[in-house]
Amino acid sequence: MPIRESDLPGVGKKFEIELRDGEMVVVIHNTGKREVFRRPNPGADSEKVFEFGDDLARTIGSIIEGAYFQPVEPDTQETTLPGGILLEWYELPPGSPLVGETLESADIGNRTGLTVVAIQRDDEVIDSPGAEATLREGDTLIGVGTPEDCEAFEEILAG
């Protein structure tokens, strides 16, 4: 799925994304407005499909990315934030040395640099968990850090 990016001087940026049945063109204006066009084939004219503001675009992006609902439970997910910071989801596997530890006793931040920002436990989400939060098998930890922080955490997670 090749993506071509080009500057639109005085307007913003354009992204052309090849799809199986044509192309999708996304224009991000300097004002924050987003426009999505569909092109049935590379030589055809583009037809505008959607237009929305910055806040709605970010909400839709989060939904599409899976921040609100994951139809398939992957072992890890990764989202890159500005500056190369990653937002990742990690499931605590059976036998992980972190099972039964509190966030304080696991000392994840000092050991790896990763910050745990939420814990998903069954249908419950514990946002901004405190140091006393106990980690359980099957919990999904949502963490923020650099790629190096994430790699260091994955080593601890696996044991």
C-alpha positions in Angstrom: 0.0 0.0 0.0 2.2 2.8 -1.2 1.5 6.3 0.2 2.7 9.4 -1.7 3.1 12.6 0.3 3.4 16.1 -1.2 3.4 19.6 0.0 0.6 22.0 -1.1 2.2 25.4 -0.6 -0.1 27.8 1.2 -2.6 24.9 1.8 -1.0 22.1 3.7 -0.1 18.5 2.7 -1.6 15.9 0.4 -1.4 12.1 0.9 -2.3 9.7 -1.9 -3.0 6.2 -0.8 -3.3 3.3 -3.2 -6.2 1.0 -2.5 -7.3 -2.2 -4.2 -10.1 -0.4 -5.9 -8.6 3.0 -6.6 -7.0 5.7 -4.5 -7.8 7.7 -1.4 -6.5 11.2 -1.3 -6.3 13.0 2.1 -5.6 16.8 2.2 -4.7 18.2 5.6 -5.0 22.0 5.5 -2.8 24.3 7.5 -6.0 25.4 9.2 -6.6 21.9 10.5 -9.4 21.1 8.1 -9.2 17.6 6.6 -10.7 16.5 3.2 -10.9 12.9 2.0 -11.3 12.2 -1.7 -11.8 9.0 -3.6 -10.3 8.4 -7.0 -11.5 5.2 -8.8 -8.2 5.0 -10.8 -5.1 7.2 -11.0 -6.2 9.1 -14.1 -9.7 9.9 -12.9 -10.9 13.0 -11.2 -11.2 12.9 -7.4 -14.6 13.0 -5.7 -14.8 14.5 -2.2 -16.1 12.0 0.3 -15.7 13.7 3.6 -14.6 17.0 5.1 -14.1 17.6 8.8 -12.3 19.7 11.4 -9.2 18.9 13.4 -10.9 17.6 16.5 -13.3 15.3 14.6 -10.4 14.1 12.4 -8.4 13.1 15.5 -11.4 11.3 17.1 -12.0 9.4 13.9 -8.3 8.5 13.6 -8.4 7.1 17.2 -11.5 5.1 16.4 -10.0 3.7 13.2 -6.7 3.0 14.9 -8.5 0.9 17.5 -8.1 3.1 20.6 -11.8 2.6 21.4 -12.4 -1.0 20.2 -10.2 -3.8 19.2 -12.0 -6.3 17.0 -9.0 -8.7 17.3 -6.8 -9.0 20.4 -3.2 -8.6 19.2 -0.3 -9.3 21.5 1.0 -5.8 21.2 -0.2 -2.7 19.3 1.8 0.4 18.6 0.9 4.0 17.9 3.5 6.6 17.2 2.9 10.0 18.8 4.7 13.2 17.7 8.4 13.2 18.5 8.7 9.4 18.0 7.1 8.5 21.3 5.1 5.2 21.2 1.8 4.4 22.8 1.7 0.6 23.1 -0.7 -2.1 24.5 0.9 -5.1 26.3 -1.0 -8.1 27.6 0.4 -9.7 30.7 1.0 -13.3 29.7 0.8 -16.3 32.1 4.0 -16.6 34.0 5.1 -13.0 33.5 7.3 -11.9 36.4 5.1 -8.8 36.7 1.9 -10.8 37.6 1.1 -10.1 41.3 3.4 -7.0 41.5 2.1 -3.5 42.1 3.2 -0.7 39.8 5.3 0.5 42.7 7.1 -2.8 43.3 7.5 -3.5 39.6 9.3 -0.1 39.3 8.6 -0.2 35.5 9.3 3.5 35.0 12.7 3.5 36.7 13.7 0.2 35.2 12.6 0.9 31.6 11.5 4.5 31.2 8.1 3.3 30.1 5.1 5.0 31.8 2.0 2.9 32.3 -1.0 5.3 31.6 -3.8 2.8 31.9 -4.7 -0.8 32.6 -7.5 -2.6 30.8 -8.9 -5.5 32.9 -11.7 -7.4 31.3 -14.3 -4.7 30.5 -12.9 -2.1 32.9 -10.2 0.5 32.2 -8.2 1.9 35.0 -6.9 5.2 33.8 -3.9 6.8 35.5 -3.4 3.8 37.8 -1.8 4.5 41.1 1.4 3.0 42.5 -0.8 0.5 44.5 -2.4 -1.0 41.4 -1.7 -4.8 41.3 -1.0 -6.3 38.0 -2.9 -9.5 37.1 -2.5 -12.1 34.4 -4.4 -11.1 31.3 -4.3 -7.4 32.1 -3.5 -5.2 29.2 -1.1 -2.4 30.1 -1.1 0.8 28.0 2.3 2.4 28.1 4.0 5.4 26.7 7.7 5.7 26.0 10.5 5.8 23.4 11.2 2.7 21.3 14.1 1.9 23.6 11.8 2.2 26.7 9.3 -0.2 25.0 12.0 -2.7 24.1 13.3 -2.7 27.7 9.8 -3.2 29.0 9.2 -6.1 26.6 12.3 -7.9 28.0 10.9 -7.5 31.6 7.4 -8.6 30.5 8.7 -11.8 29.0 10.9 -12.6 32.0 
